[in-house]
Amino acid sequence: DMLDAPVSGGEKGAIEATLSIMVGGKREVMERCRPLFEAMGKKLVYCGENGQGRMVKLCNQIAMASNLVAAGEAGAFAREAGVDPRTMAEAWCARPPRYTGPAWHVLARPSTVN
């Protein structure tokens, strides 16, 4: 028996054992592995048969990439309108210094904003 179990949460989530884990495969196998998953993460989601965990992760990646493209377009639009994109990015992020808004990558790497 095998499972596919991609994760979300990045390096910080791995270090702090707060990953979200998307599991595909037999539910009973997932339940046998639950203690291992719980040692790595806070959220465990059963997604269905083998391959479905991977598909949920792929959909998550598509959504995040779309947000990244939209944030870049918004930054360009702001710049054209005379708004400093750093100001806009700061406004998006409601809880500094833990940047969780759509522009966390801009604030994490301000050199990418011209």
C-alpha positions in Angstrom: 0.0 0.0 0.0 1.1 3.5 -0.7 0.0 7.1 -0.3 0.7 10.3 -2.1 1.0 13.1 0.5 2.3 16.4 -0.8 2.6 19.2 1.7 2.1 22.9 1.9 3.7 25.3 4.3 7.2 25.7 3.1 10.4 25.5 5.0 9.0 27.3 8.1 6.1 24.9 8.2 8.4 21.9 8.0 10.7 23.3 10.8 7.7 24.1 13.0 5.7 21.0 12.2 2.8 23.0 11.0 2.5 21.7 7.4 -0.8 21.0 5.7 -0.7 17.5 4.2 -3.0 16.4 1.3 -3.2 12.6 1.2 -4.3 10.4 -1.6 -4.7 6.6 -1.2 -6.6 4.2 0.9 -8.1 5.9 4.0 -7.2 3.0 6.2 -3.5 3.3 5.2 -3.7 7.1 5.9 -5.1 6.3 9.4 -2.2 3.9 10.1 0.2 6.7 9.1 -1.7 9.4 11.0 0.9 9.6 13.8 3.7 10.3 11.3 1.6 12.9 9.5 0.7 14.6 12.8 4.4 14.8 13.8 4.9 16.8 10.6 1.9 19.0 10.3 -1.2 20.5 11.8 -3.7 19.9 9.0 -4.3 16.5 7.4 -6.8 16.3 4.5 -7.9 13.1 3.0 -8.3 13.8 -0.7 -9.4 10.4 -2.1 -7.7 7.6 -4.1 -4.0 7.5 -5.0 -3.0 10.6 -7.0 -5.7 12.8 -5.5 -3.4 14.3 -2.9 -1.1 15.3 -5.7 -4.0 16.8 -7.7 -5.2 18.9 -4.8 -1.6 20.1 -4.3 -1.4 20.9 -8.0 -4.6 22.9 -7.8 -3.2 24.8 -4.8 0.0 25.6 -6.9 -2.1 26.9 -9.8 -4.1 29.2 -7.4 -0.9 30.5 -5.8 0.8 31.1 -9.1 -2.3 33.0 -10.3 -2.1 35.2 -7.2 1.5 35.8 -7.9 0.9 36.9 -11.4 -2.1 39.1 -10.3 0.1 40.7 -7.6 2.8 41.5 -10.2 0.2 43.1 -12.5 -1.3 45.1 -9.6 2.2 46.3 -8.8 2.8 47.4 -12.4 -0.6 49.1 -12.5 0.1 50.9 -9.2 3.5 52.1 -10.5 1.9 53.4 -13.7 -0.6 55.3 -11.5 2.2 56.8 -9.4 1.7 54.7 -6.4 4.8 53.2 -4.8 4.3 49.4 -5.1 6.0 49.0 -1.7 3.2 51.1 -0.1 0.6 49.0 -1.8 2.2 45.8 -0.7 2.5 47.0 2.8 -1.3 47.8 2.8 -2.1 44.3 1.5 -0.3 42.6 4.4 -2.5 43.0 7.4 -0.2 41.5 10.1 3.4 42.5 9.7 6.0 41.1 10.2 4.3 37.8 9.3 3.4 38.7 5.7 0.4 36.7 4.6 -1.2 39.0 2.0 -1.0 38.5 -1.8 2.3 40.5 -1.8 4.3 38.6 0.9 6.9 37.8 -1.8 7.3 41.5 -2.6 7.9 42.4 1.0 10.2 39.4 1.6 12.3 40.5 -1.4 11.8 44.2 -1.8 14.6 44.4 -4.3 12.2 42.8 -6.9 10.1 46.0 -6.8 11.3 48.8 -9.1 
